Structure formats: structure tokens, C-alpha cells
């Protein structure tokens, strides 16, 4: 009688053990969730080497330093931090001007910048990671995941089109100011209901709203806020400890955040319009441009892409997905949320006939980062001087003297 009463208990215990084994097996076999951000790989420090050791002409770097100093003197920029890496070694890391001019605080190395649209490649990477793991397909219509897009206007918009900025939305695209929405999903739902301005897939139209939709998509598919997914499965494993998706009042890194300036045609010089004593502009993560970072941290992200999706033994993306993302869409200058650069050539009729030279992105507050895989060179120019021309001037100088 005693043994008969124990049989159901033994059976229940065995069943629970079987379920536990199946769950563990699933987690181990699912690459997205098998990453262990809490035991992250050792972050690359990009140690300094003499330029000559890396095959870089020190005279060129001296010229770049002189040029950047002159930009500050001529008030073409308030302040900047420049990082140049060759073979994952630092050959140039200098700062210029002020982090806060009015408070006479000089720019310091490893300052934190609002990188604005340089957020887009990070959000795009999150989408590609989910696609790599079979959580979604890039050819899928957005309406499959977001009901607000399931209408006659937005039903045919695909994830691929949003990655290529060909979803048909204007910039930013929302029916109201982004400040009028309580959270990211509310803004994206309003966008889906309003619908695109042009036929999806017909042309390239850069759109913050399209990028925000990708952020909402990541949240819906992963079951966690997009910023939480980015932090857990991308920033933490890459050791990007100085990269933030939200700047809270009590964050000790707040003091390292550079003030932001802007200029325009009808304004003389740069005027400060935000500093770290101010609250964050939006109470939620702006998936099209809400990340704060440092040049060194962003170089870790670029490095992972140059390594075909793997860093320190952690696989983030397949090489196939990397190659697809760095292929142009409706225009040759833009891949899947990446700016693309092509080698110079005497042929002007077809830019894609040339080899891909580099990829990267710009931020509207005066930041820029590009990687040149064949040369194993990364260049990062971070300023907080909105409306200036120095980021593109810097890129032009580097391409002329270090790349081409």
C-alpha cells in the first residue's frame, strides 16, 4: 500500500526532470539566449602603438591633429574627440576644444556623446540577430508583428524595406511630434495607422519613424524593451560599459556627457542647447537616435562587424547576415541601416561595380564612425557641434590620406 502511494510522486518527479532537461536543451541550442552577458568576454582595450609600427605615416596624423585644432580656433567646432585604429591598435587618440565651453570644461578622452543616428546600426543589428535566430524573417511584413500596420496603407511594408529606408515614410514621419507620445510603441502605432507617404519599396527616403518601427519590432518579437534587448545581448557581451540607452539623473557617468551645441545659417557661431544638467529630452528610448556612447565603445561595435559577427568567442551574427546587411538597397550609398562607402574609380556610371571600401554611420549632433575592413582601419570623430561640416571634412581627409 505504501509503495502504491509513492508511484504518482515518482512519476511526477520524473516528468519534471524531463521538462527541465528539455528547457535547458532549448536554451543551450538557441544562440540568442545562450549568450551569457553576465560573464562577458574581456573587452578589447585597443592598446596604443607607434603609428610607424602599424604602417601609418605619423606625418599624416600630425596633419590631422593640426587640422582639428584649427577647427576649434576658427570656431568651426566647439570640441571633439578623435580615435583612429589600425589593426585594432590605437595610433591616434586626441581631444580638442571644450566639453562645455560656457563652464570652461575642456574635452576629455572617453567623454560620452549623444550619438543620435549612429543608434540606427545598433537597432538594425538587433533586428538582424533575431532574424539569424529564426525569430523573424526579413521579408516578413511588419503587420505580421505589429497590428497597427495591418491596414490598407501599411500592410505591405516589409522589415527589409525599413532596414533600407524604403518603407515609404517621410522623416521623421510621425503624425505628431515625438514629444507628444508617451512611449515608443505609441508613436510607432500612430505611424502605422497614418501610413507611408510613398509606395513602399519604390525609393530611398531616410526616416526616423521607420527606424523607430524596427525598435518596436525588436520589443514585440523578443518580449522585452528594445533597449533591454540591446543592453543584454549586444552592449554587455561587447563590453560597451560606457554606452547608455537612457541617461538617468543618478547615473554617475552623467558628468562625462558632453554638452551639445548647434548652429544654423541665421545664427552666428555655435550655441549650447543641451547639457548634462538637463533631463533627457524624451522619457523613453528613441530607437532612431537615443544612444549615448564613447569613441572607444563604438569601436568595439564596429570591430564585431569587421570580424564578421563574432567577438571574443561570442557569435552575434552570421557571416551571411553581415554580407547581406552590407549590400546596397535602392541606392548604393546605404545598406541595412549602414552608410556604405565605395572605392574610388575612373568609372562613374556604376558605383556598385567598385569594391566596398567602408561602412559606418553619422549622427546629427556631429558624430561619425567608419570601418574600412580591407585596411583594418577604424576612424571615429565625435563632436557635439550640430550643423557643422567638420565630420565630413574629417572623413574626406582620412579617405584621401589613409584609405585611398
N, C-alpha and C positions, 0 to 999 in steps of 0.2 A: 504494500500500500504506500509506503514511504517512497519507494522508487518510482511508482507511477506518478506521484505528485511532483517529482523533480523533473520529469521528462519535458513538460512545457517550458520550464525555466531554462533547461539546457538548450532546447530548440531556439528559444528567443535569443539567448546569448550568442549562439552560432550565427543566427540571422544578422544580428547587429554587427558581428565581426565581419561578415561577408560584405555588408553595406559599407562599413568603414574602409575595407580594403579597396572596394570599387571607387569610393570617393577619392582616396589617396592616389589610386592609379590614374584617375581622371585629371587630378591637379598636376601630377608629375608629367603627364603626357601633353598637357596644354601649355605651350610655350609662353603665352602671355602671363599666365598665372603661376608658372613655375619659377619665374624670376624671383629673387629674394632681395628686395630693395634694402631690407634692414641689415643685410650682410653685403653691402655694396662693394664692388671691386675698388681697388686702390685707384684714386683719381690721378690722372696724368698731371704732372706739375710743369710740363714743358720747360725743362731746365735751360738756362742760358748758355749759349756757346758764342765764341767769337764769330762774327759773320764770315770771315775767311775760312773757318773750319766747315762751314755749311755751303761753301762755294758762292757766297754773296759778296759783292763788291761793297766794302764799307763806305766808299765814297758816295754811292747811291743813297745809302741810309743817312749819311750826313746831310745830303741834299734834301731828303725828305724831312729831316729834323729842322733844317733851316727854313724850309717852306712852311711848315706848320707853325713855327714861331712867328714868322712874318704874318700869317693869317690872324694871329691874336693881336699883333701890333697894329695891323691895319683894320682891326675890328670886323673882320670877315667871319670870325667865330669867337665865342666867349671863352670856351675851354674845350679840351679834347684829350682823349687817351688813345694812343695808337699801339697796336700789337701786331708784329709780323713774325710768323713762324715758318721755319724751313725744316723739313724732315722731323716735324714735331718738336723742334727745339726753338727756343726764343732767340731771335737775332736782333730784335728791336722792340723795346717796350718803354715808351716815353709819355709824359703828360705835359700839357701846355695850358696856360691861362688859368681860369678860375672855375671852381665848382659852384661857388656863389660869389659873384662879383661885388654885390652890394655889402656883403658881410666880410669881404676881403678873405675868403677861404679859397686857397689855391686848389686846383685839381690834383687829386692824389691817385696813385696807382691802385687798381682794384676798386675804384669807385663804382657805384651801382647806377645804372642808367635806365630810363624808361625807353625800351627798345621798340615800342609801338609795333609797326607791321612786321618786324622781324619775329613777332609772335607767330605769324602765319605758317612758316615752315614747321614750327613745333606742333601746332594744332594739326597740320597736314600729316605730319609723321604719326600722330596718334591714330588718325583715320587709317593710314596705311598699315599700321601694326594690327589693327582689328581686322583689316582685310586679309592680311597674311595669315591670321589665325582662323579664318573661315567664319568670323562673326558677322561679316557683311561682304558683299561683292561690289566693286567699284562701279559696275554697270547698273547696279540697282537704282530704281527711282527713289528719291528721298521720301516720297509719300509712303513707301513701304514701312518706314520707321517713324515718321512724323505726320500724324493725321492732319495737321493744319495745311499740309501740302497736297492733300488728296482732294483736289478740286480741278475744274477745267483749266484754270490758269497755270497751276504749278505741278500738275500730276506728272508731266513728262520730264521734269528736271532730274538729272542723274547726279550721283555722287561725283563721278568723273568730271562732269561739266563744272561743278562747284570748285573742284580742285584746280581746274584750268581757267577759272574765272570766265566761263562761258555759259553760266546758268541763266543769263538774261537780265539779271538785276543791275540797277544803276548803283552808284556809290554815294552814300552808304546803302541806300535802298529802302530803309525803313519808312513806313508811312508817317511816323512822328520822330521827334528827336530821341536818341537813345537814352537820354536822361529821363524821359517820360515813362520808361519801363521799369518794373520792379526787379526783374531778373532776366537772364539771358534767354530762357525758353519763351518768356512772354514776348520779347522782341522778335524772336525767330518765328513764332507762331503768327504774329502780325504780318511779318514779311511774306510768309507762305500764303496767307489769306489774300493779301494785296496782289501777289503775283508779280512776275517779271515784266520789264518794260519792252524787251525784245525777245524774239524767238529763241528758246533755249538751244544752245549748241551752234548758233549761227555766227557768233562773233565773240571776240575777247572784250569784256567790259570788267575792269578791276572793281571789285565790290567787297566792302567790309561786311555787308549783310550776308553775302554768300559764305564768307569765312566763318561768321558767327553761326550760320546754319550747320557747318561742319562741326563746330564745337558742341552744339545741341545734339547732333547726331552721335558724337562720341559718348555723351552723357546717357543718351537713351539706350544705346547698344551695350555699354559697359555696366550700366546700373549704378554709376557713381558720377558725381560732378566732373565735368571735363577737366577742371583744374586739379581735382583729386587724382584722376587717372594719369595726367601728365606728371604730377609730382611723384606718384608711386611707381610708375612703370617707365619713366623716362629720366626725370631730373635726379631722383635719388640714385638709381643704378649708375648714372653717368658721373656722379659726384659733383653735381652742379649745386653746391651748397649755398651759393650767393645769388641764386635765381629764384625770384618770387613771383607768384601769381596774384598775390594780394599784399598790400602794404598796410599792416595793422598799426595802430597807434603805439603799441607797446613793443614793436619789433626792434631789437637793439641795432639792427642793420639800417634803420631809418636815417641815422646820422651820416651814413655813407652815400646816400642817394643824392645825385647831382640835381641842382636847381635847373629849371627849364626856361629857355628864352625863345623869343620869336621875333621875326622881322617881316616886313612886307613892303610893297612898292610905295605906299603912302606913309611909311614910318621910317624915321632916321635911326639907324643902329638897332641893336637887339634890346628888347625889354623883357624883364622877367615876368612870366605869367603863372608859374607854379614853383613851390619849393617843398622840402620835406616836412615843414611845419604845417602844411596844408593837408587836409584829409584827401584820400584817394577820390578822384573825380566821380567814379561810379561805385555803388555799394556791392557790385558783383563783378565777376571776371569777364572782361571784354575779350572774347575769343579771337577777335580780329587784331588786337593790339594791346593786350593788358599786361604783358610780362615785363619784369624788371630783371636786368642781368648785368654781368661784367664781361669785358672782352675775353678774359681767361675762361670763364664758364661757357660762353657761347662757342669758343674754340673747341671745347670738349664735344659739343653737339655736332659741329662741323666735322670734327675728326671721326666720329662714328659713321657719318655719311661717307667720308673718304675711304673708310675701312669696309665699305660695302655692307653696312648694317650691323657690324659686330665691334664691341669694345671690351677689352679685358675679359674675354671668355663669355660675355653675355651677348646673345643674339637678339637684336631688336627688330631687324628687318631682313628679309631675304634679298640676295643679290638681284634676283629677278624683279622684285618690287622697287629696289633702288634704281635699276636701269630704266624701268618704266616711268618712274617719277621724274627722272632727269631727261626725258624725251619731250620735245615741244608739243603743245596742243595746237590751237588755232593760229597762234603766232609763234615764231621761232624763239622769241625772247623770254618765253615763260613756260615752265614745266608745271608739275603738280605742286603748286604753292612754292615754287622756286623761280628766281630770276636766272636766266641762262646766258652765258657769255660764249661767243664763238671765236675761234682763231681767226686772225686777220688773213685775208686772201685777196688776190687780184680779182677774184670773181665776186661780183656784186649781185649777180642775178639770183642766186640761191644760197642764202646764208647757211642753211642746214646741210649743204654739201661740204661745209667745213667741219673740222673736228670740234667737239665741245671742249672749250677751254676751261670754263669755271662755272660755278653755281653759287648762289648766295641770295641775300635779300637786303633791302634798305628799310629804315624806319623813318617816319616823317619828322621826328624830333632831331634828326641829324646823326643817325647811326647807320653803319654799313658793315657787312661781313661777307667775305667771299672766300671760297676754297678753289684751288687750282690743282686737281689730283695728279696730273701728269708731272707737274713740277714739285708736288708735295709742299705747296706753299699755302698758307692761310693769312689773310690780311683783315684786320679789324680796326675800324675807325669809329670811335664812339664820341660824339659831342652831344650837347643838348641845346643846339642853336638852330631852331626850326626856321626854314625858309632860306637858309644859306646854301651856297654852291660848293662848299669845301669837301663834302663827302665824295661827290662825283669827280672833283678835281683830284682828290687823293687817288681814287680808283684809276683815273686816266694816267696819272704819274706812275703808279705801280705797274700797270699793264705795259706801259712803254718801256720801263727800265728794268723790271724784274721778271716779267712773264713773256712778252712777245719778243 
